Amino acid sequence: MDAFGAVIFARALTVGLRRGMFESLARRPLSLRDLSGETGLSTEGVRLLADACVAGGYLNYRKGMYSAGAEARKWLVRSSETYLGDLIFYFDSLNTRLGGLEYSLEHGKPREPYYASFTDRDWETYVRGMANLARLLMPEVTRRIRLPASGGRILDLGGSHGLYSLECCRKFPGCTAVVMDFAPALRCAGDIREKESGNRISFSPGDFLTAPLPAGQDAVFMFNILHGFDEETNRNLIARASGSLRRGGRLYILDQMTGTGRRSLLSRFIPLMVGLNLMNEIGGSAHSVPLIREWCADAATFRVMPLRFPGVTLIEATDWSSGVNSQ
Ligand SMILES: C[S@@+](CC[C@H](N)C(=O)[O-])C[C@H]1O[C@@H](n2cnc3c(N)ncnc32)[C@H](O)[C@@H]1O
């Protein structure tokens, strides 16, 4: 029944979002008839959908009227700071590629990586989904980032929407950042970029596995990157990233990691769902904290900071003994 609920309820939430059901019900309670009118769904269709959302804990039903519950207002209404609707649209888009999961698990990678067939629209869905999650995690993550008092230079590998860099530049007035990602991902960051007025963030299109990385960085971010690659690629990538740090600079890794010792069901489950999905998307996996520690063997200091969000961990690795640029 886990499987049944996962397949159907995910799509039901997506339809509810697409038809504006949660927005309508957050404005005011509605009867079934009015809800049918506002969503354009049949009366019987919207009844099933709304009742499923009542049973799922998102809507309330009282005296013939439906209304948005606290969970819907928190996660599914765009004006909420913790809105995750775009992330749900991204989850829904995984359906088209999950047909290949069996092949990917057999071969350790998909027939072709997701970005080989991505349209501009797919990129937008992806970047917006990631931005939802980043907004949620950002306060907790940026609170733990340590930069020089004067600001410092950040290299944000696979930084996509650029929100983490944007927030650091807001918090540290002298800070500058380079966000490196594939060109189509950076194009989608346009509306987010407009919020940055001081020109302290630059966007650098390129493949961070092969492109030269700028030297002398105070911090390199690798947020939700390692789960996209296999062991060897990550080992090399971490060596490249640490090589672009100045002496005393810090590498920050944010990911859904296994082996954190956290016991909640979600903390153990979510990294593995991410791993399965990433193997299917790009040949990635869910990596453990001890394995990442091994990849960072040249760092004398390795701090592991589990976040409140289930399954997500931030690592700070510093005092690199080799490959570190002293600029
Ligand atoms: C899961 S998203 C993470 C986005 C952002 N760092 C965050 O945490 O919200 C991974 C990002 O890495 C980018 N990426 C993956 N492989 C890359 C590569 N070889 N070169 C540049 N960017 C890459 C993807 O395009 C995507 O934007």
The ligand as an SDF file (V2000), in Angstrom:
LIG
                    3D

 27 29  0  0  0  0  0  0  0  0999 V2000
   20.6390   18.8440   -7.6650 C   0  0  0  0  0  0  0  0  0  0  0  0
   21.0420   20.3300   -8.4630 S   0  0  0  0  0  0  0  0  0  0  0  0
   21.6030   21.3040   -7.1030 C   0  0  0  0  0  0  0  0  0  0  0  0
   21.4270   22.7850   -7.3200 C   0  0  0  0  0  0  0  0  0  0  0  0
   21.9020   23.6460   -6.1340 C   0  0  0  0  0  0  0  0  0  0  0  0
   23.3100   23.4580   -5.8390 N   0  0  0  0  0  0  0  0  0  0  0  0
   21.0850   23.3280   -4.9120 C   0  0  0  0  0  0  0  0  0  0  0  0
   21.5910   22.6870   -3.9880 O   0  0  0  0  0  0  0  0  0  0  0  0
   19.9030   23.6940   -4.8920 O   0  0  0  0  0  0  0  0  0  0  0  0
   22.5740   19.9110   -9.2730 C   0  0  0  0  0  0  0  0  0  0  0  0
   23.0630   21.0070  -10.1900 C   0  0  0  0  0  0  0  0  0  0  0  0
   24.3550   20.6490  -10.6620 O   0  0  0  0  0  0  0  0  0  0  0  0
   24.4130   20.9150  -12.0490 C   0  0  0  0  0  0  0  0  0  0  0  0
   25.4430   20.0450  -12.6380 N   0  0  0  0  0  0  0  0  0  0  0  0
   25.4710   18.6850  -12.6470 C   0  0  0  0  0  0  0  0  0  0  0  0
   26.5770   18.2480  -13.2680 N   0  0  0  0  0  0  0  0  0  0  0  0
   27.2550   19.3480  -13.6660 C   0  0  0  0  0  0  0  0  0  0  0  0
   28.4930   19.5480  -14.3450 C   0  0  0  0  0  0  0  0  0  0  0  0
   29.2320   18.4950  -14.7350 N   0  0  0  0  0  0  0  0  0  0  0  0
   28.8850   20.8140  -14.5830 N   0  0  0  0  0  0  0  0  0  0  0  0
   28.1350   21.8690  -14.1800 C   0  0  0  0  0  0  0  0  0  0  0  0
   26.9540   21.7460  -13.5240 N   0  0  0  0  0  0  0  0  0  0  0  0
   26.5280   20.5070  -13.2760 C   0  0  0  0  0  0  0  0  0  0  0  0
   23.0190   20.6300  -12.5610 C   0  0  0  0  0  0  0  0  0  0  0  0
   22.7580   21.2750  -13.7830 O   0  0  0  0  0  0  0  0  0  0  0  0
   22.1730   21.1680  -11.4150 C   0  0  0  0  0  0  0  0  0  0  0  0
   21.8420   22.5150  -11.5970 O   0  0  0  0  0  0  0  0  0  0  0  0
  1  2  1  0
  2  3  1  0
  2 10  1  0
  3  4  1  0
  4  5  1  0
  5  6  1  0
  5  7  1  0
  7  8  2  0
  7  9  1  0
 10 11  1  0
 11 12  1  0
 11 26  1  0
 12 13  1  0
 13 14  1  0
 13 24  1  0
 14 15  1  0
 14 23  1  0
 15 16  2  0
 16 17  1  0
 17 18  1  0
 17 23  2  0
 18 19  1  0
 18 20  2  0
 20 21  1  0
 21 22  2  0
 22 23  1  0
 24 25  1  0
 24 26  1  0
 26 27  1  0
M  CHG  2   2   1   9  -1
M  END
$$$$
